[in-house]
Amino acid sequence: MTRSDSGNKQFNFSEVFGSAFAAAISTYSYHPESTYVSTPTNPHMFIGSDRTLSNTASVWGTQIALDTVTLVVKEFWPDVHRKLSHKQKSDVPQPANSNH
């Protein structure tokens, strides 16, 4: 979910479909096609392609998961940092010590 320009919640189409297209392009561009390799023990060894729908879905899922973790860390990092550094908010004034 994300916010639209008007401030309403809406489905994050650009994140989901953008990462799907990126996964498809990277899988098609960077993974080798199927081929046959000749070795001394197997002159016709077949090596399958990584250009599969399941591989593309795996890359897409990984991208969505990493983006989700990144967004959660960015959202809650100030709170985590404050807890880890043991800093307290100094917005509340401390009472003065008066010994009359």
N, CA and C atoms as an extended XYZ file, in Angstrom:
300
Properties=species:S:1:pos:R:3:atomname:S:1:resname:S:1:resid:I:1 pbc="F F F"
N         0.841       -1.173        0.000 N   MET     1
C         0.000        0.000        0.000 CA  MET     1
C         0.891        1.242        0.000 C   MET     1
N         0.394        2.267       -0.622 N   THR     2
C         1.091        3.541       -0.658 CA  THR     2
C         0.044        4.645       -0.633 C   THR     2
N         0.507        5.858       -0.566 N   ARG     3
C        -0.427        6.988       -0.588 CA  ARG     3
C        -0.448        7.611       -1.979 C   ARG     3
N        -1.638        7.990       -2.403 N   SER     4
C        -1.777        8.662       -3.696 CA  SER     4
C        -1.466       10.145       -3.522 C   SER     4
N        -1.505       10.883       -4.604 N   ASP     5
C        -1.261       12.318       -4.540 CA  ASP     5
C        -2.302       13.029       -3.678 C   ASP     5
N        -3.504       12.471       -3.623 N   SER     6
C        -4.557       13.087       -2.816 CA  SER     6
C        -4.475       12.676       -1.345 C   SER     6
N        -3.551       11.761       -1.009 N   GLY     7
C        -3.369       11.345        0.383 CA  GLY     7
C        -4.109       10.076        0.746 C   GLY     7
N        -4.859        9.499       -0.178 N   ASN     8
C        -5.585        8.261        0.093 CA  ASN     8
C        -4.665        7.060       -0.085 C   ASN     8
N        -5.015        5.967        0.613 N   LYS     9
C        -4.249        4.735        0.442 CA  LYS     9
C        -4.643        4.078       -0.878 C   LYS     9
N        -3.651        3.508       -1.555 N   GLN    10
C        -3.915        2.784       -2.788 CA  GLN    10
C        -2.868        1.697       -2.959 C   GLN    10
N        -3.169        0.741       -3.838 N   PHE    11
C        -2.229       -0.335       -4.150 CA  PHE    11
C        -1.002        0.256       -4.830 C   PHE    11
N         0.173       -0.226       -4.464 N   ASN    12
C         1.421        0.304       -5.011 CA  ASN    12
C         1.754       -0.404       -6.328 C   ASN    12
N         1.069        0.013       -7.388 N   PHE    13
C         1.244       -0.606       -8.703 CA  PHE    13
C         2.680       -0.477       -9.202 C   PHE    13
N         3.269        0.699       -9.024 N   SER    14
C         4.614        0.919       -9.569 CA  SER    14
C         5.641        0.009       -8.909 C   SER    14
N         5.513       -0.243       -7.622 N   GLU    15
C         6.459       -1.131       -6.927 CA  GLU    15
C         6.301       -2.567       -7.409 C   GLU    15
N         5.082       -3.052       -7.440 N   VAL    16
C         4.828       -4.454       -7.758 CA  VAL    16
C         5.113       -4.750       -9.231 C   VAL    16
N         4.543       -3.952      -10.125 N   PHE    17
C         4.719       -4.235      -11.544 CA  PHE    17
C         6.095       -3.803      -12.047 C   PHE    17
N         6.638       -2.735      -11.477 N   GLY    18
C         7.986       -2.312      -11.858 CA  GLY    18
C         9.024       -3.361      -11.515 C   GLY    18
N         8.912       -3.935      -10.321 N   SER    19
C         9.867       -4.977       -9.949 CA  SER    19
C         9.630       -6.257      -10.751 C   SER    19
N         8.389       -6.518      -11.147 N   ALA    20
C         8.113       -7.692      -11.986 CA  ALA    20
C         8.772       -7.535      -13.356 C   ALA    20
N         8.634       -6.355      -13.950 N   PHE    21
C         9.279       -6.117      -15.246 CA  PHE    21
C        10.798       -6.157      -15.122 C   PHE    21
N        11.330       -5.604      -14.038 N   ALA    22
C        12.784       -5.635      -13.824 CA  ALA    22
C        13.272       -7.079      -13.682 C   ALA    22
N        12.522       -7.901      -12.959 N   ALA    23
C        12.899       -9.311      -12.801 CA  ALA    23
C        12.861      -10.036      -14.137 C   ALA    23
N        11.837       -9.754      -14.939 N   ALA    24
C        11.733      -10.411      -16.247 CA  ALA    24
C        12.865       -9.981      -17.175 C   ALA    24
N        13.166       -8.696      -17.178 N   ILE    25
C        14.246       -8.196      -18.050 CA  ILE    25
C        15.591       -8.758      -17.612 C   ILE    25
N        15.854       -8.759      -16.304 N   SER    26
C        17.158       -9.255      -15.843 CA  SER    26
C        17.291      -10.759      -16.072 C   SER    26
N        16.212      -11.506      -15.873 N   THR    27
C        16.271      -12.944      -16.106 CA  THR    27
C        16.517      -13.242      -17.579 C   THR    27
N        15.847      -12.524      -18.457 N   TYR    28
C        16.029      -12.748      -19.890 CA  TYR    28
C        17.402      -12.273      -20.365 C   TYR    28
N        17.885      -11.157      -19.826 N   SER    29
C        19.135      -10.556      -20.312 CA  SER    29
C        20.394      -11.230      -19.777 C   SER    29
N        20.391      -11.624      -18.519 N   TYR    30
C        21.628      -12.058      -17.874 CA  TYR    30
C        21.769      -13.565      -17.704 C   TYR    30
N        20.734      -14.316      -17.961 N   HIS    31
C        20.826      -15.768      -17.790 CA  HIS    31
C        21.027      -16.424      -19.150 C   HIS    31
N        21.872      -17.444      -19.201 N   PRO    32
C        22.178      -18.080      -20.488 CA  PRO    32
C        21.002      -18.910      -21.006 C   PRO    32
N        20.976      -19.080      -22.315 N   GLU    33
C        19.992      -19.943      -22.948 CA  GLU    33
C        20.410      -21.405      -22.764 C   GLU    33
N        19.510      -22.315      -23.088 N   SER    34
C        19.845      -23.739      -23.058 CA  SER    34
C        20.919      -24.029      -24.089 C   SER    34
N        21.778      -24.975      -23.759 N   THR    35
C        22.856      -25.310      -24.690 CA  THR    35
C        23.317      -26.748      -24.468 C   THR    35
N        24.040      -27.256      -25.447 N   TYR    36
C        24.673      -28.563      -25.320 CA  TYR    36
C        26.169      -28.338      -25.165 C   TYR    36
N        26.773      -29.102      -24.263 N   VAL    37
C        28.207      -28.996      -24.018 CA  VAL    37
C        28.819      -30.367      -24.274 C   VAL    37
N        29.946      -30.369      -24.924 N   SER    38
C        30.633      -31.621      -25.203 CA  SER    38
C        31.758      -31.814      -24.191 C   SER    38
N        31.686      -32.898      -23.422 N   THR    39
C        32.746      -33.249      -22.466 CA  THR    39
C        33.278      -34.628      -22.843 C   THR    39
N        34.458      -34.987      -22.359 N   PRO    40
C        34.998      -36.317      -22.692 CA  PRO    40
C        34.096      -37.459      -22.237 C   PRO    40
N        33.415      -37.300      -21.117 N   THR    41
C        32.563      -38.383      -20.624 CA  THR    41
C        31.141      -38.312      -21.167 C   THR    41
N        30.721      -37.130      -21.598 N   ASN    42
C        29.364      -36.965      -22.110 CA  ASN    42
C        29.402      -35.990      -23.285 C   ASN    42
N        29.488      -36.495      -24.503 N   PRO    43
C        29.632      -35.601      -25.656 CA  PRO    43
C        28.380      -34.772      -25.969 C   PRO    43
N        27.244      -35.100      -25.385 N   HIS    44
C        26.007      -34.364      -25.667 CA  HIS    44
C        25.299      -33.972      -24.366 C   HIS    44
N        26.034      -33.332      -23.459 N   MET    45
C        25.443      -32.945      -22.177 CA  MET    45
C        24.589      -31.687      -22.363 C   MET    45
N        23.341      -31.779      -21.934 N   PHE    46
C        22.404      -30.658      -22.062 CA  PHE    46
C        22.428      -29.830      -20.788 C   PHE    46
N        22.565      -28.519      -20.939 N   ILE    47
C        22.495      -27.591      -19.806 CA  ILE    47
C        21.278      -26.714      -20.023 C   ILE    47
N        20.330      -26.848      -19.126 N   GLY    48
C        19.079      -26.120      -19.252 CA  GLY    48
C        19.237      -24.635      -18.985 C   GLY    48
N        18.280      -23.878      -19.455 N   SER    49
C        18.293      -22.429      -19.299 CA  SER    49
C        17.744      -22.016      -17.941 C   SER    49
N        18.245      -20.897      -17.439 N   ASP    50
C        17.679      -20.295      -16.231 CA  ASP    50
C        16.563      -19.318      -16.584 C   ASP    50
N        16.253      -19.219      -17.853 N   ARG    51
C        15.197      -18.309      -18.310 CA  ARG    51
C        13.846      -18.989      -18.150 C   ARG    51
N        13.414      -19.128      -16.922 N   THR    52
C        12.151      -19.800      -16.638 CA  THR    52
C        11.238      -18.876      -15.842 C   THR    52
N         9.961      -19.189      -15.880 N   LEU    53
C         8.988      -18.412      -15.125 CA  LEU    53
C         9.233      -18.545      -13.621 C   LEU    53
N         9.605      -19.736      -13.168 N   SER    54
C         9.862      -19.919      -11.737 CA  SER    54
C        11.087      -19.126      -11.285 C   SER    54
N        12.107      -19.041      -12.108 N   ASN    55
C        13.281      -18.238      -11.766 CA  ASN    55
C        12.924      -16.757      -11.737 C   ASN    55
N        12.122      -16.307      -12.705 N   THR    56
C        11.679      -14.914      -12.729 CA  THR    56
C        10.847      -14.601      -11.489 C   THR    56
N         9.953      -15.501      -11.114 N   ALA    57
C         9.131      -15.308       -9.918 CA  ALA    57
C         9.989      -15.273       -8.661 C   ALA    57
N        11.030      -16.080       -8.619 N   SER    58
C        11.936      -16.085       -7.474 CA  SER    58
C        12.679      -14.751       -7.356 C   SER    58
N        13.159      -14.245       -8.481 N   VAL    59
C        13.850      -12.947       -8.484 CA  VAL    59
C        12.881      -11.839       -8.075 C   VAL    59
N        11.665      -11.893       -8.594 N   TRP    60
C        10.642      -10.896       -8.267 CA  TRP    60
C        10.311      -10.922       -6.779 C   TRP    60
N        10.117      -12.110       -6.230 N   GLY    61
C         9.830      -12.240       -4.799 CA  GLY    61
C        10.961      -11.712       -3.935 C   GLY    61
N        12.189      -11.983       -4.348 N   THR    62
C        13.345      -11.477       -3.613 CA  THR    62
C        13.388       -9.959       -3.642 C   THR    62
N        13.101       -9.359       -4.798 N   GLN    63
C        13.092       -7.899       -4.899 CA  GLN    63
C        12.009       -7.287       -4.016 C   GLN    63
N        10.830       -7.853       -4.019 N   ILE    64
C         9.734       -7.339       -3.188 CA  ILE    64
C        10.092       -7.475       -1.709 C   ILE    64
N        10.667       -8.606       -1.324 N   ALA    65
C        11.041       -8.818        0.081 CA  ALA    65
C        12.112       -7.822        0.520 C   ALA    65
N        13.136       -7.625       -0.299 N   LEU    66
C        14.187       -6.674        0.064 CA  LEU    66
C        13.662       -5.248        0.127 C   LEU    66
N        12.785       -4.877       -0.807 N   ASP    67
C        12.194       -3.542       -0.770 CA  ASP    67
C        11.333       -3.356        0.478 C   ASP    67
N        10.601       -4.390        0.870 N   THR    68
C         9.771       -4.327        2.070 CA  THR    68
C        10.630       -4.140        3.306 C   THR    68
N        11.702       -4.920        3.425 N   VAL    69
C        12.605       -4.793        4.573 CA  VAL    69
C        13.226       -3.398        4.606 C   VAL    69
N        13.631       -2.894        3.454 N   THR    70
C        14.236       -1.565        3.386 CA  THR    70
C        13.258       -0.491        3.844 C   THR    70
N        12.015       -0.578        3.397 N   LEU    71
C        11.017        0.419        3.793 CA  LEU    71
C        10.701        0.351        5.288 C   LEU    71
N        10.641       -0.851        5.836 N   VAL    72
C        10.380       -1.004        7.271 CA  VAL    72
C        11.535       -0.439        8.087 C   VAL    72
N        12.764       -0.728        7.667 N   VAL    73
C        13.931       -0.197        8.382 CA  VAL    73
C        13.942        1.325        8.314 C   VAL    73
N        13.666        1.902        7.155 N   LYS    74
C        13.634        3.364        7.028 CA  LYS    74
C        12.556        3.971        7.909 C   LYS    74
N        11.422        3.298        8.033 N   GLU    75
C        10.320        3.821        8.837 CA  GLU    75
C        10.639        3.811       10.327 C   GLU    75
N        11.233        2.735       10.809 N   PHE    76
C        11.418        2.585       12.241 CA  PHE    76
C        12.841        2.849       12.723 C   PHE    76
N        13.766        3.200       11.832 N   TRP    77
C        15.141        3.430       12.241 CA  TRP    77
C        15.295        4.523       13.306 C   TRP    77
N        14.604        5.656       13.232 N   PRO    78
C        14.777        6.661       14.289 CA  PRO    78
C        14.445        6.119       15.684 C   PRO    78
N        13.390        5.316       15.789 N   ASP    79
C        13.028        4.734       17.078 CA  ASP    79
C        14.073        3.725       17.546 C   ASP    79
N        14.530        2.895       16.633 N   VAL    80
C        15.546        1.892       16.976 CA  VAL    80
C        16.846        2.581       17.385 C   VAL    80
N        17.226        3.588       16.635 N   HIS    81
C        18.466        4.312       16.943 CA  HIS    81
C        18.385        4.975       18.317 C   HIS    81
N        17.245        5.555       18.613 N   ARG    82
C        17.073        6.203       19.919 CA  ARG    82
C        17.165        5.173       21.049 C   ARG    82
N        16.555        4.012       20.865 N   LYS    83
C        16.619        2.957       21.897 CA  LYS    83
C        18.037        2.416       22.063 C   LYS    83
N        18.734        2.227       20.937 N   LEU    84
C        20.087        1.673       21.017 CA  LEU    84
C        21.084        2.663       21.597 C   LEU    84
N        20.878        3.944       21.350 N   SER    85
C        21.827        4.941       21.856 CA  SER    85
C        21.457        5.429       23.254 C   SER    85
N        20.349        4.933       23.797 N   HIS    86
C        19.903        5.261       25.155 CA  HIS    86
C        19.660        6.748       25.349 C   HIS    86
N        19.312        7.441       24.299 N   LYS    87
C        18.987        8.858       24.425 CA  LYS    87
C        17.528        8.983       24.817 C   LYS    87
N        17.251        9.887       25.708 N   GLN    88
C        15.886       10.155       26.118 CA  GLN    88
C        15.463       11.492       25.536 C   GLN    88
N        14.191       11.636       25.298 N   LYS    89
C        13.696       12.921       24.820 CA  LYS    89
C        13.836       13.934       25.940 C   LYS    89
N        14.385       15.089       25.627 N   SER    90
C        14.565       16.130       26.639 CA  SER    90
C        13.522       17.227       26.490 C   SER    90
N        12.337       16.868       25.990 N   ASP    91
C        11.270       17.845       25.809 CA  ASP    91
C        10.611       18.215       27.138 C   ASP    91
N        10.641       17.297       28.102 N   VAL    92
C        10.008       17.552       29.390 CA  VAL    92
C        11.025       18.218       30.301 C   VAL    92
N        10.711       19.421       30.829 N   PRO    93
C        11.671       20.089       31.712 CA  PRO    93
C        11.815       19.351       33.034 C   PRO    93
N        13.029       19.309       33.532 N   GLN    94
C        13.318       18.660       34.799 CA  GLN    94
C        12.925       19.597       35.941 C   GLN    94
N        12.334       19.067       36.994 N   PRO    95
C        11.946       19.944       38.136 CA  PRO    95
C        13.189       20.477       38.831 C   PRO    95
N        13.092       21.727       39.257 N   ALA    96
C        14.219       22.354       39.962 CA  ALA    96
C        14.272       21.834       41.385 C   ALA    96
N        15.455       21.674       41.900 N   ASN    97
C        15.677       21.202       43.254 CA  ASN    97
C        15.670       22.407       44.199 C   ASN    97
N        14.625       22.568       44.978 N   SER    98
C        14.569       23.720       45.897 CA  SER    98
C        14.511       23.203       47.320 C   SER    98
N        15.490       23.561       48.106 N   ASN    99
C        15.566       23.154       49.508 CA  ASN    99
C        15.330       24.375       50.371 C   ASN    99
N        14.108       24.686       50.739 N   HIS   100
C        13.786       25.820       51.595 CA  HIS   100
C        13.770       25.434       53.005 C   HIS   100
